Amino acid sequence: MKLNQNEKTLYSRHLLLSEIGIEGQEKIKAAKVLVIGAGGLGCPIIQYLTAAGIGTIGIMDGDTVDVSNLQRQILFTVDDIGKSKARCAANRMKQLNPYVKFNIITEFLNKENAIDLFKQYDIIVDGSDNFQTRYLCNDAAVISNKPLVFGSIFKFEGQVSVFNYQNGPTYRCLYPTPPKQGSVPSCSEIGVLGVLPGIIGSYQANEVIKIICGIGTVLSGKLLTINTLYNQNFVLGFEKNKDIKITELIDYNFFCGIETLDNEINFSELNDEYELIDIRTNLEREIKNIGGIHIPESTIRNNPTLLNAAKKVVLYCETGNRSKQLIKDLGLKIYSLKGGIKNT
């Protein structure tokens, strides 16, 4: 795919690199890359892939912009709050590079749409923030024979790898089984350094360009871990597990231990008959709450009788995971607020 004169000027710093040059930039222009998630990781991935001149970028995210996103999701502004992340990201990037085609997908990845969608692209980039989507991305990439560029973040630390590259190791070779539900808190529950996703997402974009141009050493069979707090980096090598066979997509919520309770209730269903109880920490409640009584999870575990038996009690947390787990662990016949605060 030939470059016009304006593109040669735009990408001149790439053309000057002997490892890329005109031939490499034309490969970049011809490439089709799908980015799963337009959040913390997705924003820098999308921004640098757009600037690099990827010909077609798919942006997939069913979420909308929240004020709490702005601390790290640098493509958005206060004017975008409540709007589709995928649409906002694409509109912003059209101003950066008019030569890139954007496919906007305003829904979440699931087992019904993954395979057909992945087949339309050359490379898949995982910018998701939950284990069920990571396993789904991996399995769909294997079945559709696509390389998967992976990234994850936790507080001050991030990881980057490339899975299923030239039939190399996959996510399941590194993590055969998911962690126990609730054992790894999300960023919304434990926090994350704002610049961290920018660092990890940039590494992911770098791997994409290397794969397209066929240059350097791709992080296949290698997990790069970066600790930004102590400036510690290391690379863990891992082999392909040939005993793992991936032939079909499964129920990833069930696989990751995510249960749907019969006694979950939506925020819109609440009325005076229900007593709302916030089980989060003091700091979490101070940052944001939706009212109700505050009884931390640890207190309830030590003394479940504190809950008002005369009311229809509804526990809530940030995402609904902790409240569901608490109800399950204690065998309580009460309600959990579906999706937690994030779903209100």
C-alpha positions in Angstrom: 0.0 0.0 0.0 1.8 3.1 -1.3 2.3 6.3 0.6 1.3 9.6 -0.8 3.6 12.7 -0.5 1.8 14.0 2.6 2.1 10.7 4.3 5.9 10.6 3.6 6.2 13.9 5.3 4.0 12.9 8.2 6.0 9.6 8.8 9.4 11.0 7.9 11.0 10.1 11.2 9.9 6.5 10.6 11.2 6.5 7.1 14.6 7.6 8.3 14.9 4.5 10.4 16.7 1.8 8.3 14.7 -0.9 10.2 11.4 0.7 9.0 11.9 2.9 5.9 9.3 3.2 3.2 8.7 -0.5 3.0 8.0 -0.9 6.7 5.7 2.2 6.7 3.7 0.7 3.8 3.3 -2.4 5.9 2.1 -0.3 8.8 -0.4 1.5 6.5 -1.7 -1.9 5.2 -2.2 -3.3 8.7 -5.5 -3.8 10.5 -5.3 -3.8 14.3 -8.1 -4.4 16.8 -7.8 -2.8 20.2 -10.0 -4.3 22.9 -10.8 -1.6 25.4 -10.5 2.2 25.2 -9.6 2.7 28.8 -6.3 3.2 30.6 -4.3 0.9 28.4 -6.4 1.4 25.3 -5.9 5.2 25.2 -2.1 5.2 24.7 -2.3 2.1 22.5 -4.8 3.8 20.2 -2.9 7.1 20.3 0.5 5.7 19.3 -0.9 3.3 16.7 -2.8 6.2 15.1 0.3 8.4 15.1 2.3 5.5 13.6 -0.1 5.3 10.7 -1.8 1.9 11.1 -4.2 1.8 8.2 -7.3 0.4 10.0 -7.8 0.5 13.8 -10.8 -1.2 15.4 -11.8 0.3 18.8 -14.0 -1.9 20.8 -15.5 -0.8 24.1 -19.1 -0.8 25.4 -18.4 1.6 28.3 -18.9 5.3 28.7 -16.5 7.9 30.1 -16.7 8.5 33.8 -15.0 11.4 35.7 -12.8 8.9 37.6 -11.3 7.8 34.2 -9.7 11.2 33.5 -6.8 10.6 35.9 -5.3 8.1 33.4 -7.4 7.8 30.3 -5.7 10.7 28.5 -7.8 10.8 25.3 -10.9 12.1 27.1 -12.0 15.4 28.6 -14.7 16.6 31.0 -16.9 17.2 27.9 -16.8 13.5 27.1 -18.3 12.3 30.4 -21.2 10.0 29.8 -20.3 9.5 26.1 -19.1 6.3 24.4 -15.4 5.7 25.0 -14.9 4.1 21.6 -16.6 7.0 19.8 -14.8 9.7 21.7 -11.4 8.0 21.2 -12.0 7.7 17.4 -13.2 11.3 17.1 -10.1 12.5 18.9 -7.8 10.4 16.8 -9.3 11.5 13.5 -7.9 14.9 14.3 -4.4 13.4 14.8 -4.2 11.4 11.6 -6.7 11.7 8.7 -5.2 8.7 6.9 -6.3 6.1 9.4 -9.7 4.3 9.1 -11.4 3.7 12.4 -14.0 1.0 13.0 -16.0 1.9 16.1 -17.5 -1.0 18.1 -19.7 0.2 21.0 -20.2 -3.2 22.7 -18.2 -5.5 24.9 -16.3 -8.5 23.6 -18.2 -11.8 24.2 -18.1 -15.4 22.9 -20.7 -14.7 20.3 -18.9 -11.8 18.5 -15.2 -12.6 19.2 -14.2 -15.0 16.4 -15.9 -13.2 13.5 -14.5 -9.9 14.7 -10.9 -11.2 15.2 -10.9 -12.7 11.7 -11.2 -9.2 10.2 -7.9 -8.0 11.7 -4.2 -8.9 11.5 -3.3 -8.2 15.2 -5.4 -8.1 18.4 -4.3 -5.9 21.3 -5.8 -6.6 24.7 -6.4 -3.5 26.8 -9.0 -5.1 29.0 -9.1 -5.0 32.8 -10.7 -8.3 33.8 -9.7 -12.0 33.6 -12.7 -13.3 31.8 -12.0 -10.9 28.8 -8.3 -11.8 28.9 -9.0 -15.6 28.6 -11.6 -14.9 25.9 -9.2 -12.7 23.9 -6.5 -15.4 24.2 -8.8 -18.3 23.1 -10.4 -16.3 20.3 -6.9 -15.3 19.0 -5.8 -18.9 19.0 -8.9 -20.1 17.2 -8.6 -17.3 14.6 -4.8 -17.7 14.4 -4.0 -14.0 15.3 -1.2 -12.7 17.4 -2.3 -11.1 20.7 -0.5 -8.3 22.3 -1.2 -8.4 26.1 -0.9 -5.8 28.8 -2.0 -5.5 32.4 -1.6 -3.1 35.3 -1.8 -3.3 39.1 -1.1 -0.3 41.4 2.5 0.6 40.3 3.3 -2.5 38.3 2.6 -3.6 34.7 3.1 -6.6 32.5 3.5 -7.0 28.7 3.7 -10.0 26.5 2.8 -11.3 23.0 0.7 -14.5 22.8 0.1 -16.9 19.9 2.8 -15.2 17.8 3.9 -17.6 15.1 2.2 -20.4 17.0 4.1 -19.5 20.1 3.0 -19.7 23.8 -0.4 -18.3 24.8 -1.9 -16.7 27.9 -3.0 -20.1 29.1 0.6 -21.4 28.9 1.5 -18.6 31.4 -1.7 -18.7 33.5 -3.5 -22.0 33.0 -6.2 -21.2 35.5 -7.6 -17.8 36.7 -7.1 -16.6 40.2 -9.8 -17.2 42.8 -12.7 -14.7 42.3 -12.1 -11.7 44.4 -8.5 -12.5 45.2 -7.1 -9.8 42.8 -8.8 -6.5 43.3 -9.5 -4.2 40.3 -8.1 -0.8 39.8 -11.4 0.7 40.9 -11.0 -1.1 44.2 -7.3 -0.7 45.0 -6.2 2.2 42.8 -3.6 2.7 40.1 -0.8 5.2 39.3 -2.1 7.5 36.6 1.0 7.3 34.3 1.3 3.5 34.6 -1.2 2.6 31.8 0.6 5.1 29.6 3.9 3.3 30.0 2.4 -0.2 29.5 0.1 0.8 26.7 3.1 2.4 24.9 5.0 -0.9 25.2 2.0 -2.7 23.7 1.9 -0.3 20.7 5.7 -0.9 20.3 5.2 -4.6 20.1 2.5 -4.1 17.4 4.8 -2.1 15.2 7.6 -4.6 15.6 5.3 -7.5 14.6 4.1 -5.6 11.5 7.5 -4.6 10.4 9.2 -7.8 11.3 11.9 -6.1 13.3 13.6 -6.5 16.7 12.7 -9.2 19.3 9.0 -9.7 19.9 8.0 -10.5 23.5 6.8 -14.0 22.6 7.4 -16.5 25.3 8.5 -13.6 27.5 6.7 -11.7 30.2 8.1 -8.2 30.7 7.3 -6.9 34.2 7.8 -3.2 35.1 7.7 -1.8 38.6 7.4 2.0 38.3 7.7 2.6 42.0 11.2 1.1 42.4 12.3 1.2 38.7 12.7 -2.5 38.6 12.2 -4.4 35.3 12.6 -8.1 34.6 11.7 -10.6 31.9 10.3 -14.0 32.7 10.6 -16.6 30.0 8.0 -19.3 29.5 7.4 -22.2 27.1 4.5 -23.3 25.1 2.4 -25.9 26.8 1.6 -28.4 24.0 -0.9 -30.2 26.2 -3.3 -27.2 26.2 -5.8 -27.5 23.3 -8.1 -24.6 22.5 -10.8 -25.5 20.0 -13.9 -23.6 21.2 -14.9 -20.7 23.3 -16.4 -21.4 26.7 -18.4 -19.6 29.5 -15.7 -17.3 30.8 -17.7 -16.0 33.7 -18.1 -19.5 35.0 -14.4 -20.4 34.2 -13.3 -17.3 36.3 -15.6 -18.2 39.1 -18.0 -15.3 38.6 -21.4 -16.3 39.9 -24.7 -14.7 39.2 -26.7 -14.5 42.4 -30.5 -14.9 42.4 -30.6 -12.1 45.0 -28.8 -9.4 43.0 -30.8 -6.2 42.6 -30.4 -3.2 40.2 -30.1 0.3 41.6 -33.2 1.3 39.7 -35.3 -1.3 41.7 -34.4 0.2 45.2 -37.1 1.8 47.3 -37.9 2.5 50.9 -38.3 -1.1 51.7 -34.6 -1.7 51.2 -31.8 -0.8 53.6 -28.6 0.1 51.7 -25.3 -0.8 53.3 -21.9 0.3 52.0 -19.3 -2.4 52.9 -16.2 -0.6 51.5 -13.4 1.1 53.4 -13.6 4.6 55.0 -11.5 6.1 52.2 -13.6 4.6 49.4 -16.8 5.9 51.0 -15.2 9.4 51.4 -14.3 9.5 47.7 -17.8 8.5 46.5 -20.9 6.9 47.9 -24.6 6.5 47.1 -25.8 6.9 50.6 -27.0 4.2 53.0 -25.4 3.0 56.2 -21.6 2.3 56.3 -20.5 -1.0 57.8 -17.1 -2.2 56.5 -16.9 -5.7 55.2 -14.5 -6.8 58.0 -17.0 -5.7 60.6 -19.8 -7.6 59.0 -17.7 -10.8 58.8 -17.0 -10.5 62.5 -20.6 -9.8 63.5 -23.2 -10.6 60.8 -26.0 -9.9 63.4 -25.3 -6.2 62.8 -27.5 -6.4 59.7 -31.1 -5.3 60.2 -33.2 -8.5 59.9 -36.4 -6.4 59.7 -35.4 -4.8 56.4 -34.5 -6.0 53.0 -30.8 -5.4 53.2 -28.7 -4.5 50.1 -24.9 -4.6 50.4 -22.9 -2.6 47.9 -19.2 -2.1 47.0 -17.4 -0.7 44.0 -18.2 -3.4 41.4 -20.5 -5.8 43.1 -17.8 -8.5 43.5 -17.0 -8.0 47.2 -20.7 -7.8 48.2 -21.5 -11.0 46.3 -18.5 -12.8 47.8 -19.5 -11.7 51.3 -23.0 -12.9 50.9 -21.8 -16.2 49.6 -19.1 -16.7 52.3 -21.5 -16.0 55.2 -24.5 -17.7 53.6 -26.6 -14.6 54.1 -30.1 -14.3 52.6 -29.8 -10.6 51.6 -29.3 -8.7 48.4 -26.2 -7.5 46.5 -26.3 -4.3 44.4 -25.7 -5.5 40.9 -22.5 -4.0 39.4 -21.9 -1.9 42.6 -21.4 1.8 42.4 -20.0 1.5 38.9 -23.5 0.5 37.7 -25.5 3.3 39.2 
